[in-house]
Amino acid sequence: MKKDFVGLSAIPRRHGVSMELRHLRYFIAVAEAGSLTVAAERRLHTAQPSLSRQIRDLEYQVGEQLLVRSVHGIELTAAGKAFLDHARLALAQVDAAADAARRAAQPARKTFAIGFQTGHEMNWLRPAMHVLRDELKNIQVTISSDYSPDLAEALVRGRLDVAFLRVEPTFDLRYRVVDHEPLIVLMPSDHHLTAAKRLTLGNSSARSSSAVQTKPQCCTP
């Protein structure tokens, strides 16, 4: 059995009266919580009688009943459901307007895009940020990681300003060596070369059994 939260007879039609954003926030909180008590105590941190009064004021301004009380808690009327969608949109637009105003009031920040070879971010991120520390207040740094050929392509297309990658000879880029890594040969444990203390890439057996890591490079377009 449903009981009116605010009786229709108690809601005179009063169109054209401005409402405040807080009314929309309160209404949305109650609609989403399904309870005046939960919305008041856990979401809005206000007293329930005060919240009830705000909802009554909103319904008075709209001129329609928006909420009803039932055994399941607070439920939306058909008018309330329609109003909820528009209330959410209105608050979203207000938030977007505030963000736009704050961005417009601040100087545009330059963006510096850095790319790291996948798996090496932790090795090179901190040194790179250390170099840029004096400029971070004026530059927005974006970080991404990818495979070496994809980083090279991103540099050529202008999506990255600098990248840490291997030499990619098919791309016209400028390189600077920033680190060296040992070459590692991977082979089966029973391979005859496992007994050797030293291998050369000229050894055909080594070439057929090895996976080689080349020098890391710092590269710019």
Buried (B, 14 or more C-beta within 10 A) or exposed (E): EEEBBBEEEEBEEEEEEEBEEEBBBBBBBBBEBBBBEBBBBEBBEBEBEEBBEBBBBBBBBBBBBBBBBEEEEBBBBEBBEEBBEEBBEBBEEEEEEEEEEEEEEEEEEEEBBBBBBBEBBEBBBEEBEEEEEEEEEEEEBEEBBBEBEBBBBBBBEEBBBBBBBBBBEEBEBEBEEBEEEEEEBEBEEEBEBEEEEEBEEEBEEBEEBBEEEEEBBBBEB
